């Protein structure tokens, strides 16, 4: 699986691809210079159960850490992933 990022103005997206087919995405927005809001995570139902959504969330966490930013998880799925992992608690805004 490949994850690609694109960003325009304050909005961005991470897209997951398997063999050049988009299989999921995570949408985010910058709320300020150091706060990233995860707004929505979605995986194609045909690819469900493969951990793609979790990988997208973890990719967003790594990105936020690179930027020394905190995350506000408005997406319930992303919030659940972060809440269940003690190693990710420091990233929450």
C-alpha positions as CSV (number, residue, x, y, z in Angstrom):
1,X,0.0,0.0,0.0
2,X,1.1,3.5,-0.9
3,X,0.0,6.7,0.9
4,X,0.1,10.0,-1.0
5,X,-0.6,13.4,0.5
6,X,-1.9,16.6,-1.1
7,X,-2.6,19.9,0.5
8,X,-4.2,23.1,-0.7
9,X,-4.5,26.2,1.5
10,X,-5.5,24.8,4.9
11,X,-7.0,21.6,3.7
12,X,-5.3,18.3,2.9
13,X,-5.8,14.6,2.3
14,X,-3.9,11.4,2.6
15,X,-4.9,8.8,0.0
16,X,-4.1,5.2,0.3
17,X,-3.5,3.2,-2.9
18,X,-3.1,-0.4,-3.7
19,X,-1.9,-1.1,-7.3
20,X,-2.8,2.4,-8.4
21,X,-6.4,2.1,-7.1
22,X,-7.5,4.5,-4.4
23,X,-8.7,2.4,-1.5
24,X,-9.1,5.0,1.3
25,X,-8.6,8.5,2.3
26,X,-8.2,10.8,5.4
27,X,-9.2,14.4,5.2
28,X,-7.7,17.0,7.5
29,X,-7.5,20.8,7.9
30,X,-5.1,23.1,9.7
31,X,-6.9,24.9,12.5
32,X,-3.8,27.0,13.2
33,X,-0.1,26.8,12.7
34,X,0.3,23.9,15.2
35,X,-3.2,22.2,15.2
36,X,-4.3,19.6,12.7
37,X,-7.9,18.5,12.6
38,X,-8.7,15.1,11.3
39,X,-12.2,15.5,9.8
40,X,-13.0,12.3,8.0
41,X,-11.5,8.8,7.3
42,X,-13.0,6.5,4.8
43,X,-12.0,3.1,3.3
44,X,-13.6,1.5,0.3
45,X,-15.8,-1.3,1.7
46,X,-14.1,-3.8,-0.7
47,X,-10.9,-3.3,1.2
48,X,-12.3,-3.2,4.7
49,X,-10.7,-5.2,7.5
50,X,-7.2,-4.7,6.2
51,X,-6.1,-2.0,8.6
52,X,-6.1,0.7,5.9
53,X,-8.0,3.3,8.0
54,X,-5.7,2.7,10.9
55,X,-2.6,3.1,8.7
56,X,-4.0,6.4,7.4
57,X,-4.5,7.7,11.0
58,X,-1.0,6.6,12.0
59,X,0.4,8.4,8.9
60,X,-1.5,11.6,9.9
61,X,0.0,11.3,13.4
62,X,3.5,10.9,12.0
63,X,2.9,13.9,9.8
64,X,1.7,16.0,12.7
65,X,4.7,15.0,14.8
66,X,7.0,16.0,11.9
67,X,5.4,19.5,12.0
68,X,5.4,19.6,15.8
69,X,1.7,19.9,15.7
70,X,-1.2,18.5,17.8
71,X,-4.2,16.7,16.5
72,X,-7.9,17.4,17.1
73,X,-9.7,14.3,16.0
74,X,-13.2,15.2,14.9
75,X,-13.5,12.0,13.0
76,X,-14.8,9.4,15.4
77,X,-12.7,6.6,13.8
78,X,-9.5,8.6,14.1
79,X,-10.3,9.5,17.7
80,X,-11.0,5.8,18.6
81,X,-7.6,4.8,17.1
82,X,-5.7,7.5,19.0
83,X,-7.7,6.9,22.2
84,X,-6.9,3.1,22.2
85,X,-3.2,3.6,21.7
86,X,-1.3,5.0,24.8
87,X,1.7,5.9,22.6
88,X,-0.5,8.4,20.7
89,X,-2.0,10.3,23.7
90,X,0.7,13.0,23.5
91,X,-0.5,14.1,20.0
92,X,-4.0,15.2,21.1
93,X,-4.7,18.9,21.3
